[in-house]
Amino acid sequence: MLLSWCEWLYSTELSAAIRESLWLYPALHFWHILANTFMFGMIVFLDLRLMGVGFGKRRVTDIAAQILPWTWFGWAMMFASGALIFTSDPVRYYGNTYFRIKLALMALAGLNALLFHLTFFKTVSAWDEGTAPGRA
C-alpha cells in the first residue's frame, strides 16, 4: 500500500517539477542542510548551558525560551525541504535501506526529545543557577 502511494506521488506534477528542475532540487538540498545545521546548532547552545559549560551567567529558562522557538523553526524547514526532496523520487527512497535507517534514527531522536521534555525539562526552573541533573 505504501509503495503504491509512492508510485502515485512520483506521477504527480510536483514530483516531476522538482525532479526535472535544474535549480529546484539542488536548492531543496541546500535548504535541508542549512535547516539541519540551524536546528542542531540551536540545540548545541542549550546543551552547553545544561552541561554548565557555556552561558553560565544566563538562566536556563531564558536560554530555552529564546532558543527553542528557533529550534522548532529549523525543524520545520528541515521537515518541509526533506518532504519535498522525498517527493522528487519517492519510489527510490522507499526502497533505500539507508533512508529507512535515517527515518528510524530520526524517530528515536524525536522520542528522546519528547521524553526529555515530558520528564526532566519540567523542572527546568530549578536548573537556572547551576547545571542540569546528570540524567538530563
Beta strands, then each sheet from edge to edge (+ up, - down):
end
